[in-house]
Amino acid sequence: MVALHSIILMLIQAFVWILLAYCILSMLLGFGILDIRNRFFYSIFNTLARIVEPVMAPIRSILPNTGGMDFAPMVVLLLIQFLVHPAVNRIFFMLATHNNF
């Protein structure tokens, strides 16, 4: 049970790092520091976008349009920090105390 809890928390943490890498790469591409025509950076950005966009798309549809700023990654990070992470901990705590694992 502890191993499953650790794996889930590591997957959540890996998603957070992927989201941060996506945001940094998006900014570097947006400011022209990296070139989108470079196939290496494009493939990395495309892979990160395929992982992150399904989570951020529903949040973007709720948030108002703010021009050039995208607040969806910040909302996702806050949701993970204050809702998902504590919920996972609480669920596993309840399972451990009620099932005597």
Biopython code that builds the backbone (N, CA, C, O; Angstrom):
import numpy as np
from Bio.PDB.StructureBuilder import StructureBuilder

atoms = [
    (1, "MET", "N", (0.823, -1.190, 0.000)),
    (1, "MET", "CA", (0.000, 0.000, 0.000)),
    (1, "MET", "C", (0.867, 1.254, 0.000)),
    (1, "MET", "O", (0.561, 2.231, -0.682)),
    (2, "VAL", "N", (1.950, 1.216, 0.770)),
    (2, "VAL", "CA", (2.853, 2.362, 0.819)),
    (2, "VAL", "C", (3.528, 2.554, -0.528)),
    (2, "VAL", "O", (3.764, 3.684, -0.955)),
    (3, "ALA", "N", (3.840, 1.445, -1.199)),
    (3, "ALA", "CA", (4.482, 1.540, -2.510)),
    (3, "ALA", "C", (3.542, 2.185, -3.523)),
    (3, "ALA", "O", (3.972, 3.021, -4.317)),
    (4, "LEU", "N", (2.277, 1.810, -3.507)),
    (4, "LEU", "CA", (1.307, 2.406, -4.426)),
    (4, "LEU", "C", (1.148, 3.897, -4.151)),
    (4, "LEU", "O", (1.069, 4.700, -5.080)),
    (5, "HIS", "N", (1.103, 4.260, -2.885)),
    (5, "HIS", "CA", (1.014, 5.670, -2.507)),
    (5, "HIS", "C", (2.229, 6.436, -3.023)),
    (5, "HIS", "O", (2.087, 7.536, -3.558)),
    (6, "SER", "N", (3.404, 5.871, -2.868)),
    (6, "SER", "CA", (4.630, 6.525, -3.341)),
    (6, "SER", "C", (4.646, 6.652, -4.854)),
    (6, "SER", "O", (5.082, 7.673, -5.385)),
    (7, "ILE", "N", (4.178, 5.633, -5.552)),
    (7, "ILE", "CA", (4.146, 5.682, -7.019)),
    (7, "ILE", "C", (3.195, 6.768, -7.498)),
    (7, "ILE", "O", (3.524, 7.518, -8.418)),
    (8, "ILE", "N", (2.024, 6.861, -6.886)),
    (8, "ILE", "CA", (1.058, 7.888, -7.289)),
    (8, "ILE", "C", (1.615, 9.282, -7.025)),
    (8, "ILE", "O", (1.474, 10.173, -7.862)),
    (9, "LEU", "N", (2.242, 9.477, -5.877)),
    (9, "LEU", "CA", (2.825, 10.791, -5.579)),
    (9, "LEU", "C", (3.977, 11.120, -6.527)),
    (9, "LEU", "O", (4.151, 12.278, -6.906)),
    (10, "MET", "N", (4.764, 10.117, -6.914)),
    (10, "MET", "CA", (5.844, 10.359, -7.878)),
    (10, "MET", "C", (5.290, 10.704, -9.253)),
    (10, "MET", "O", (5.858, 11.545, -9.949)),
    (11, "LEU", "N", (4.190, 10.069, -9.657)),
    (11, "LEU", "CA", (3.566, 10.404, -10.938)),
    (11, "LEU", "C", (3.019, 11.829, -10.928)),
    (11, "LEU", "O", (3.137, 12.551, -11.918)),
    (12, "ILE", "N", (2.425, 12.228, -9.817)),
    (12, "ILE", "CA", (1.939, 13.604, -9.699)),
    (12, "ILE", "C", (3.105, 14.580, -9.772)),
    (12, "ILE", "O", (3.020, 15.603, -10.451)),
    (13, "GLN", "N", (4.186, 14.270, -9.081)),
    (13, "GLN", "CA", (5.363, 15.141, -9.103)),
    (13, "GLN", "C", (5.991, 15.186, -10.492)),
    (13, "GLN", "O", (6.460, 16.239, -10.922)),
    (14, "ALA", "N", (6.006, 14.062, -11.196)),
    (14, "ALA", "CA", (6.531, 14.040, -12.565)),
    (14, "ALA", "C", (5.678, 14.921, -13.473)),
    (14, "ALA", "O", (6.209, 15.628, -14.331)),
    (15, "PHE", "N", (4.350, 14.882, -13.287)),
    (15, "PHE", "CA", (3.485, 15.740, -14.089)),
    (15, "PHE", "C", (3.752, 17.211, -13.799)),
    (15, "PHE", "O", (3.727, 18.034, -14.714)),
    (16, "VAL", "N", (4.003, 17.548, -12.554)),
    (16, "VAL", "CA", (4.319, 18.940, -12.200)),
    (16, "VAL", "C", (5.587, 19.384, -12.918)),
    (16, "VAL", "O", (5.629, 20.487, -13.463)),
    (17, "TRP", "N", (6.623, 18.543, -12.928)),
    (17, "TRP", "CA", (7.864, 18.897, -13.617)),
    (17, "TRP", "C", (7.660, 18.998, -15.124)),
    (17, "TRP", "O", (8.253, 19.861, -15.771)),
    (18, "ILE", "N", (6.827, 18.126, -15.691)),
    (18, "ILE", "CA", (6.525, 18.208, -17.123)),
    (18, "ILE", "C", (5.796, 19.505, -17.422)),
    (18, "ILE", "O", (6.087, 20.160, -18.423)),
    (19, "LEU", "N", (4.856, 19.886, -16.571)),
    (19, "LEU", "CA", (4.130, 21.141, -16.756)),
    (19, "LEU", "C", (5.068, 22.340, -16.682)),
    (19, "LEU", "O", (4.955, 23.265, -17.486)),
    (20, "LEU", "N", (5.985, 22.332, -15.732)),
    (20, "LEU", "CA", (6.950, 23.433, -15.624)),
    (20, "LEU", "C", (7.871, 23.484, -16.842)),
    (20, "LEU", "O", (8.175, 24.568, -17.339)),
    (21, "ALA", "N", (8.314, 22.332, -17.323)),
    (21, "ALA", "CA", (9.155, 22.298, -18.524)),
    (21, "ALA", "C", (8.387, 22.823, -19.732)),
    (21, "ALA", "O", (8.946, 23.535, -20.565)),
    (22, "TYR", "N", (7.105, 22.471, -19.827)),
    (22, "TYR", "CA", (6.265, 22.968, -20.918)),
    (22, "TYR", "C", (6.140, 24.493, -20.855)),
    (22, "TYR", "O", (6.233, 25.164, -21.883)),
    (23, "CYS", "N", (5.933, 25.033, -19.673)),
    (23, "CYS", "CA", (5.798, 26.488, -19.521)),
    (23, "CYS", "C", (7.091, 27.205, -19.889)),
    (23, "CYS", "O", (7.063, 28.218, -20.587)),
    (24, "ILE", "N", (8.218, 26.688, -19.423)),
    (24, "ILE", "CA", (9.506, 27.322, -19.728)),
    (24, "ILE", "C", (9.803, 27.242, -21.214)),
    (24, "ILE", "O", (10.223, 28.230, -21.816)),
    (25, "LEU", "N", (9.589, 26.076, -21.814)),
    (25, "LEU", "CA", (9.843, 25.927, -23.244)),
    (25, "LEU", "C", (8.897, 26.795, -24.064)),
    (25, "LEU", "O", (9.293, 27.349, -25.090)),
    (26, "SER", "N", (7.658, 26.915, -23.621)),
    (26, "SER", "CA", (6.698, 27.775, -24.310)),
    (26, "SER", "C", (7.134, 29.231, -24.269)),
    (26, "SER", "O", (7.010, 29.949, -25.261)),
    (27, "MET", "N", (7.644, 29.668, -23.120)),
    (27, "MET", "CA", (8.130, 31.048, -23.023)),
    (27, "MET", "C", (9.352, 31.269, -23.903)),
    (27, "MET", "O", (9.454, 32.296, -24.573)),
    (28, "LEU", "N", (10.278, 30.316, -23.908)),
    (28, "LEU", "CA", (11.476, 30.457, -24.734)),
    (28, "LEU", "C", (11.133, 30.477, -26.214)),
    (28, "LEU", "O", (11.749, 31.212, -26.985)),
    (29, "LEU", "N", (10.164, 29.683, -26.613)),
    (29, "LEU", "CA", (9.729, 29.702, -28.008)),
    (29, "LEU", "C", (8.964, 30.982, -28.320)),
    (29, "LEU", "O", (9.106, 31.538, -29.409)),
    (30, "GLY", "N", (8.161, 31.451, -27.383)),
    (30, "GLY", "CA", (7.384, 32.671, -27.593)),
    (30, "GLY", "C", (8.239, 33.915, -27.708)),
    (30, "GLY", "O", (7.918, 34.823, -28.475)),
    (31, "PHE", "N", (9.325, 33.966, -26.952)),
    (31, "PHE", "CA", (10.220, 35.118, -27.009)),
    (31, "PHE", "C", (11.246, 35.020, -28.124)),
    (31, "PHE", "O", (12.037, 35.942, -28.324)),
    (32, "GLY", "N", (11.241, 33.915, -28.849)),
    (32, "GLY", "CA", (12.160, 33.764, -29.969)),
    (32, "GLY", "C", (13.562, 33.337, -29.573)),
    (32, "GLY", "O", (14.475, 33.386, -30.397)),
    (33, "ILE", "N", (13.750, 32.923, -28.338)),
    (33, "ILE", "CA", (15.064, 32.459, -27.905)),
    (33, "ILE", "C", (15.366, 31.106, -28.540)),
    (33, "ILE", "O", (16.495, 30.846, -28.955)),
    (34, "LEU", "N", (14.355, 30.253, -28.613)),
    (34, "LEU", "CA", (14.465, 28.984, -29.323)),
    (34, "LEU", "C", (13.619, 29.068, -30.581)),
    (34, "LEU", "O", (12.601, 29.759, -30.616)),
    (35, "ASP", "N", (14.048, 28.365, -31.605)),
    (35, "ASP", "CA", (13.353, 28.412, -32.888)),
    (35, "ASP", "C", (12.436, 27.202, -33.014)),
    (35, "ASP", "O", (12.871, 26.067, -32.826)),
    (36, "ILE", "N", (11.168, 27.445, -33.332)),
    (36, "ILE", "CA", (10.194, 26.372, -33.479)),
    (36, "ILE", "C", (10.496, 25.523, -34.710)),
    (36, "ILE", "O", (10.030, 24.388, -34.810)),
    (37, "ARG", "N", (11.276, 26.068, -35.652)),
    (37, "ARG", "CA", (11.623, 25.295, -36.850)),
    (37, "ARG", "C", (12.679, 24.242, -36.562)),
    (37, "ARG", "O", (12.892, 23.343, -37.376)),
    (38, "ASN", "N", (13.340, 24.337, -35.419)),
    (38, "ASN", "CA", (14.280, 23.303, -35.011)),
    (38, "ASN", "C", (13.473, 22.065, -34.620)),
    (38, "ASN", "O", (12.673, 22.109, -33.686)),
    (39, "ARG", "N", (13.686, 20.979, -35.327)),
    (39, "ARG", "CA", (12.861, 19.783, -35.130)),
    (39, "ARG", "C", (13.035, 19.179, -33.732)),
    (39, "ARG", "O", (12.099, 18.586, -33.196)),
    (40, "PHE", "N", (14.204, 19.323, -33.151)),
    (40, "PHE", "CA", (14.436, 18.783, -31.812)),
    (40, "PHE", "C", (13.553, 19.489, -30.786)),
    (40, "PHE", "O", (12.857, 18.835, -30.009)),
    (41, "PHE", "N", (13.579, 20.821, -30.782)),
    (41, "PHE", "CA", (12.761, 21.577, -29.829)),
    (41, "PHE", "C", (11.279, 21.424, -30.130)),
    (41, "PHE", "O", (10.454, 21.380, -29.218)),
    (42, "TYR", "N", (10.944, 21.344, -31.417)),
    (42, "TYR", "CA", (9.542, 21.160, -31.784)),
    (42, "TYR", "C", (9.027, 19.813, -31.284)),
    (42, "TYR", "O", (7.910, 19.730, -30.774)),
    (43, "SER", "N", (9.829, 18.762, -31.424)),
    (43, "SER", "CA", (9.370, 17.443, -30.977)),
    (43, "SER", "C", (9.232, 17.391, -29.455)),
    (43, "SER", "O", (8.299, 16.774, -28.940)),
    (44, "ILE", "N", (10.149, 18.031, -28.737)),
    (44, "ILE", "CA", (10.034, 18.084, -27.272)),
    (44, "ILE", "C", (8.793, 18.871, -26.873)),
    (44, "ILE", "O", (8.025, 18.437, -26.015)),
    (45, "PHE", "N", (8.598, 20.033, -27.500)),
    (45, "PHE", "CA", (7.443, 20.866, -27.178)),
    (45, "PHE", "C", (6.139, 20.141, -27.507)),
    (45, "PHE", "O", (5.177, 20.206, -26.741)),
    (46, "ASN", "N", (6.112, 19.459, -28.638)),
    (46, "ASN", "CA", (4.912, 18.734, -29.050)),
    (46, "ASN", "C", (4.606, 17.590, -28.078)),
    (46, "ASN", "O", (3.445, 17.363, -27.736)),
    (47, "THR", "N", (5.630, 16.876, -27.638)),
    (47, "THR", "CA", (5.431, 15.792, -26.677)),
    (47, "THR", "C", (4.917, 16.323, -25.341)),
    (47, "THR", "O", (3.984, 15.765, -24.763)),
    (48, "LEU", "N", (5.524, 17.397, -24.858)),
    (48, "LEU", "CA", (5.069, 17.991, -23.600)),
    (48, "LEU", "C", (3.638, 18.514, -23.729)),
    (48, "LEU", "O", (2.835, 18.376, -22.806)),
    (49, "ALA", "N", (3.324, 19.116, -24.882)),
    (49, "ALA", "CA", (1.973, 19.643, -25.093)),
    (49, "ALA", "C", (0.938, 18.525, -25.104)),
    (49, "ALA", "O", (-0.167, 18.701, -24.590)),
    (50, "ARG", "N", (1.278, 17.388, -25.676)),
    (50, "ARG", "CA", (0.332, 16.265, -25.695)),
    (50, "ARG", "C", (0.066, 15.717, -24.296)),
    (50, "ARG", "O", (-1.006, 15.172, -24.034)),
    (51, "ILE", "N", (1.020, 15.857, -23.417)),
    (51, "ILE", "CA", (0.830, 15.395, -22.039)),
    (51, "ILE", "C", (0.042, 16.416, -21.224)),
    (51, "ILE", "O", (-0.815, 16.041, -20.424)),
    (52, "VAL", "N", (0.325, 17.697, -21.420)),
    (52, "VAL", "CA", (-0.193, 18.755, -20.554)),
    (52, "VAL", "C", (-1.526, 19.329, -21.040)),
    (52, "VAL", "O", (-2.379, 19.673, -20.222)),
    (53, "GLU", "N", (-1.713, 19.433, -22.325)),
    (53, "GLU", "CA", (-2.901, 20.105, -22.860)),
    (53, "GLU", "C", (-4.226, 19.462, -22.460)),
    (53, "GLU", "O", (-5.179, 20.202, -22.215)),
    (54, "PRO", "N", (-4.353, 18.131, -22.376)),
    (54, "PRO", "CA", (-5.651, 17.582, -21.938)),
    (54, "PRO", "C", (-6.062, 18.020, -20.538)),
    (54, "PRO", "O", (-7.253, 18.056, -20.230)),
    (55, "VAL", "N", (-5.107, 18.351, -19.698)),
    (55, "VAL", "CA", (-5.435, 18.825, -18.351)),
    (55, "VAL", "C", (-5.746, 20.315, -18.366)),
    (55, "VAL", "O", (-6.633, 20.774, -17.646)),
    (56, "MET", "N", (-5.019, 21.072, -19.187)),
    (56, "MET", "CA", (-5.188, 22.529, -19.179)),
    (56, "MET", "C", (-6.345, 23.011, -20.047)),
    (56, "MET", "O", (-6.859, 24.104, -19.813)),
    (57, "ALA", "N", (-6.768, 22.240, -21.032)),
    (57, "ALA", "CA", (-7.834, 22.689, -21.935)),
    (57, "ALA", "C", (-9.148, 22.983, -21.206)),
    (57, "ALA", "O", (-9.744, 24.028, -21.470)),
    (58, "PRO", "N", (-9.633, 22.121, -20.304)),
    (58, "PRO", "CA", (-10.876, 22.470, -19.599)),
    (58, "PRO", "C", (-10.737, 23.709, -18.722)),
    (58, "PRO", "O", (-11.693, 24.469, -18.564)),
    (59, "ILE", "N", (-9.567, 23.913, -18.158)),
    (59, "ILE", "CA", (-9.354, 25.089, -17.315)),
    (59, "ILE", "C", (-9.314, 26.345, -18.168)),
    (59, "ILE", "O", (-9.835, 27.386, -17.768)),
    (60, "ARG", "N", (-8.699, 26.255, -19.343)),
    (60, "ARG", "CA", (-8.677, 27.408, -20.250)),
    (60, "ARG", "C", (-10.078, 27.802, -20.695)),
    (60, "ARG", "O", (-10.349, 28.982, -20.919)),
    (61, "SER", "N", (-10.967, 26.827, -20.824)),
    (61, "SER", "CA", (-12.329, 27.159, -21.245)),
    (61, "SER", "C", (-13.097, 27.882, -20.139)),
    (61, "SER", "O", (-14.053, 28.604, -20.422)),
    (62, "ILE", "N", (-12.692, 27.696, -18.893)),
    (62, "ILE", "CA", (-13.357, 28.359, -17.767)),
    (62, "ILE", "C", (-12.776, 29.747, -17.516)),
    (62, "ILE", "O", (-13.515, 30.689, -17.228)),
    (63, "LEU", "N", (-11.449, 29.873, -17.625)),
    (63, "LEU", "CA", (-10.790, 31.151, -17.337)),
    (63, "LEU", "C", (-11.117, 32.192, -18.402)),
    (63, "LEU", "O", (-11.267, 31.848, -19.575)),
    (64, "PRO", "N", (-11.228, 33.450, -18.012)),
    (64, "PRO", "CA", (-11.459, 34.503, -19.008)),
    (64, "PRO", "C", (-10.207, 34.742, -19.847)),
    (64, "PRO", "O", (-9.092, 34.449, -19.415)),
    (65, "ASN", "N", (-10.402, 35.271, -21.037)),
    (65, "ASN", "CA", (-9.290, 35.580, -21.927)),
    (65, "ASN", "C", (-8.521, 36.775, -21.363)),
    (65, "ASN", "O", (-9.096, 37.840, -21.137)),
    (66, "THR", "N", (-7.228, 36.593, -21.139)),
    (66, "THR", "CA", (-6.409, 37.657, -20.561)),
    (66, "THR", "C", (-5.360, 38.159, -21.538)),
    (66, "THR", "O", (-4.344, 38.715, -21.122)),
    (67, "GLY", "N", (-5.588, 37.974, -22.803)),
    (67, "GLY", "CA", (-4.621, 38.438, -23.793)),
    (67, "GLY", "C", (-3.480, 37.459, -23.940)),
    (67, "GLY", "O", (-3.694, 36.294, -24.274)),
    (68, "GLY", "N", (-2.264, 37.924, -23.693)),
    (68, "GLY", "CA", (-1.094, 37.088, -23.892)),
    (68, "GLY", "C", (-0.734, 36.203, -22.721)),
    (68, "GLY", "O", (0.122, 35.329, -22.855)),
    (69, "MET", "N", (-1.363, 36.403, -21.577)),
    (69, "MET", "CA", (-1.027, 35.604, -20.393)),
    (69, "MET", "C", (-1.957, 34.402, -20.273)),
    (69, "MET", "O", (-3.177, 34.521, -20.384)),
    (70, "ASP", "N", (-1.351, 33.254, -20.045)),
    (70, "ASP", "CA", (-2.112, 32.025, -19.844)),
    (70, "ASP", "C", (-1.968, 31.623, -18.379)),
    (70, "ASP", "O", (-0.882, 31.256, -17.930)),
    (71, "PHE", "N", (-3.059, 31.694, -17.652)),
    (71, "PHE", "CA", (-3.030, 31.364, -16.231)),
    (71, "PHE", "C", (-3.412, 29.914, -15.953)),
    (71, "PHE", "O", (-3.449, 29.505, -14.792)),
    (72, "ALA", "N", (-3.695, 29.132, -16.985)),
    (72, "ALA", "CA", (-4.086, 27.735, -16.794)),
    (72, "ALA", "C", (-2.999, 26.907, -16.111)),
    (72, "ALA", "O", (-3.330, 26.119, -15.226)),
    (73, "PRO", "N", (-1.711, 27.041, -16.474)),
    (73, "PRO", "CA", (-0.703, 26.252, -15.752)),
    (73, "PRO", "C", (-0.643, 26.581, -14.262)),
    (73, "PRO", "O", (-0.445, 25.688, -13.438)),
    (74, "MET", "N", (-0.810, 27.842, -13.917)),
    (74, "MET", "CA", (-0.789, 28.227, -12.512)),
    (74, "MET", "C", (-1.983, 27.620, -11.772)),
    (74, "MET", "O", (-1.845, 27.160, -10.638)),
    (75, "VAL", "N", (-3.150, 27.619, -12.411)),
    (75, "VAL", "CA", (-4.334, 27.033, -11.793)),
    (75, "VAL", "C", (-4.143, 25.527, -11.607)),
    (75, "VAL", "O", (-4.513, 24.975, -10.571)),
    (76, "VAL", "N", (-3.562, 24.865, -12.613)),
    (76, "VAL", "CA", (-3.313, 23.424, -12.502)),
    (76, "VAL", "C", (-2.345, 23.138, -11.356)),
    (76, "VAL", "O", (-2.567, 22.215, -10.573)),
    (77, "LEU", "N", (-1.285, 23.918, -11.256)),
    (77, "LEU", "CA", (-0.324, 23.719, -10.168)),
    (77, "LEU", "C", (-0.970, 23.944, -8.802)),
    (77, "LEU", "O", (-0.706, 23.198, -7.859)),
    (78, "LEU", "N", (-1.810, 24.963, -8.695)),
    (78, "LEU", "CA", (-2.502, 25.216, -7.426)),
    (78, "LEU", "C", (-3.488, 24.098, -7.088)),
    (78, "LEU", "O", (-3.606, 23.698, -5.930)),
    (79, "LEU", "N", (-4.195, 23.597, -8.100)),
    (79, "LEU", "CA", (-5.122, 22.489, -7.862)),
    (79, "LEU", "C", (-4.386, 21.238, -7.405)),
    (79, "LEU", "O", (-4.841, 20.537, -6.501)),
    (80, "ILE", "N", (-3.256, 20.962, -8.029)),
    (80, "ILE", "CA", (-2.470, 19.796, -7.617)),
    (80, "ILE", "C", (-1.983, 19.977, -6.187)),
    (80, "ILE", "O", (-2.062, 19.059, -5.371)),
    (81, "GLN", "N", (-1.481, 21.161, -5.895)),
    (81, "GLN", "CA", (-0.897, 21.410, -4.572)),
    (81, "GLN", "C", (-1.936, 21.371, -3.452)),
    (81, "GLN", "O", (-1.679, 20.821, -2.382)),
    (82, "PHE", "N", (-3.106, 21.952, -3.700)),
    (82, "PHE", "CA", (-4.070, 22.116, -2.616)),
    (82, "PHE", "C", (-5.246, 21.148, -2.647)),
    (82, "PHE", "O", (-5.971, 21.044, -1.658)),
    (83, "LEU", "N", (-5.458, 20.437, -3.757)),
    (83, "LEU", "CA", (-6.574, 19.492, -3.813)),
    (83, "LEU", "C", (-6.126, 18.055, -4.059)),
    (83, "LEU", "O", (-6.475, 17.156, -3.294)),
    (84, "VAL", "N", (-5.363, 17.838, -5.111)),
    (84, "VAL", "CA", (-5.025, 16.472, -5.510)),
    (84, "VAL", "C", (-4.077, 15.823, -4.509)),
    (84, "VAL", "O", (-4.335, 14.718, -4.032)),
    (85, "HIS", "N", (-3.006, 16.492, -4.198)),
    (85, "HIS", "CA", (-2.006, 15.924, -3.291)),
    (85, "HIS", "C", (-2.605, 15.607, -1.915)),
    (85, "HIS", "O", (-2.415, 14.494, -1.424)),
    (86, "PRO", "N", (-3.315, 16.534, -1.278)),
    (86, "PRO", "CA", (-3.935, 16.188, 0.011)),
    (86, "PRO", "C", (-5.010, 15.105, -0.109)),
    (86, "PRO", "O", (-5.174, 14.294, 0.802)),
    (87, "ALA", "N", (-5.745, 15.087, -1.229)),
    (87, "ALA", "CA", (-6.774, 14.060, -1.402)),
    (87, "ALA", "C", (-6.152, 12.673, -1.496)),
    (87, "ALA", "O", (-6.664, 11.720, -0.909)),
    (88, "VAL", "N", (-5.055, 12.558, -2.229)),
    (88, "VAL", "CA", (-4.367, 11.266, -2.331)),
    (88, "VAL", "C", (-3.860, 10.837, -0.958)),
    (88, "VAL", "O", (-4.020, 9.680, -0.568)),
    (89, "ASN", "N", (-3.259, 11.754, -0.239)),
    (89, "ASN", "CA", (-2.770, 11.418, 1.104)),
    (89, "ASN", "C", (-3.907, 10.990, 2.026)),
    (89, "ASN", "O", (-3.765, 10.025, 2.777)),
    (90, "ARG", "N", (-5.016, 11.689, 1.977)),
    (90, "ARG", "CA", (-6.146, 11.361, 2.843)),
    (90, "ARG", "C", (-6.762, 10.012, 2.474)),
    (90, "ARG", "O", (-7.123, 9.231, 3.354)),
    (91, "ILE", "N", (-6.882, 9.740, 1.176)),
    (91, "ILE", "CA", (-7.452, 8.461, 0.742)),
    (91, "ILE", "C", (-6.587, 7.302, 1.223)),
    (91, "ILE", "O", (-7.099, 6.317, 1.755)),
    (92, "PHE", "N", (-5.280, 7.423, 1.036)),
    (92, "PHE", "CA", (-4.410, 6.332, 1.468)),
    (92, "PHE", "C", (-4.342, 6.228, 2.987)),
    (92, "PHE", "O", (-4.180, 5.129, 3.519)),
    (93, "PHE", "N", (-4.460, 7.329, 3.683)),
    (93, "PHE", "CA", (-4.501, 7.269, 5.147)),
    (93, "PHE", "C", (-5.759, 6.549, 5.613)),
    (93, "PHE", "O", (-5.707, 5.725, 6.526)),
    (94, "MET", "N", (-6.899, 6.864, 4.977)),
    (94, "MET", "CA", (-8.150, 6.202, 5.344)),
    (94, "MET", "C", (-8.097, 4.714, 5.026)),
    (94, "MET", "O", (-8.559, 3.894, 5.820)),
    (95, "LEU", "N", (-7.536, 4.358, 3.870)),
    (95, "LEU", "CA", (-7.421, 2.943, 3.523)),
    (95, "LEU", "C", (-6.502, 2.206, 4.489)),
    (95, "LEU", "O", (-6.776, 1.067, 4.867)),
    (96, "ALA", "N", (-5.425, 2.848, 4.882)),
    (96, "ALA", "CA", (-4.470, 2.196, 5.781)),
    (96, "ALA", "C", (-5.046, 2.010, 7.180)),
    (96, "ALA", "O", (-4.779, 0.997, 7.826)),
    (97, "THR", "N", (-5.828, 2.966, 7.653)),
    (97, "THR", "CA", (-6.355, 2.850, 9.014)),
    (97, "THR", "C", (-7.571, 1.937, 9.092)),
    (97, "THR", "O", (-7.805, 1.315, 10.128)),
    (98, "HIS", "N", (-8.348, 1.845, 8.021)),
    (98, "HIS", "CA", (-9.550, 1.019, 8.061)),
    (98, "HIS", "C", (-9.300, -0.424, 7.652)),
    (98, "HIS", "O", (-10.031, -1.318, 8.076)),
    (99, "ASN", "N", (-8.287, -0.666, 6.841)),
    (99, "ASN", "CA", (-8.044, -2.029, 6.363)),
    (99, "ASN", "C", (-6.861, -2.693, 7.047)),
    (99, "ASN", "O", (-6.533, -3.840, 6.742)),
    (100, "ASN", "N", (-6.224, -1.992, 7.958)),
    (100, "ASN", "CA", (-5.087, -2.525, 8.706)),
    (100, "ASN", "C", (-3.986, -3.063, 7.804)),
    (100, "ASN", "O", (-3.494, -4.173, 8.009)),
    (101, "PHE", "N", (-3.603, -2.282, 6.814)),
    (101, "PHE", "CA", (-2.497, -2.686, 5.928)),
    (101, "PHE", "C", (-1.182, -2.413, 6.578)),
    (101, "PHE", "O", (-0.135, -2.684, 5.990)),
]
sb = StructureBuilder()
sb.init_structure("model")
sb.init_model(0)
sb.init_chain("A")
sb.init_seg("    ")
for serial, (resi, resn, name, xyz) in enumerate(atoms, 1):
    if name == "N":
        sb.init_residue(resn, " ", resi, " ")
    sb.init_atom(name, np.array(xyz, "f"), 0.0, 1.0, " ", f" {name:<3s}", serial, name[0])
structure = sb.get_structure()
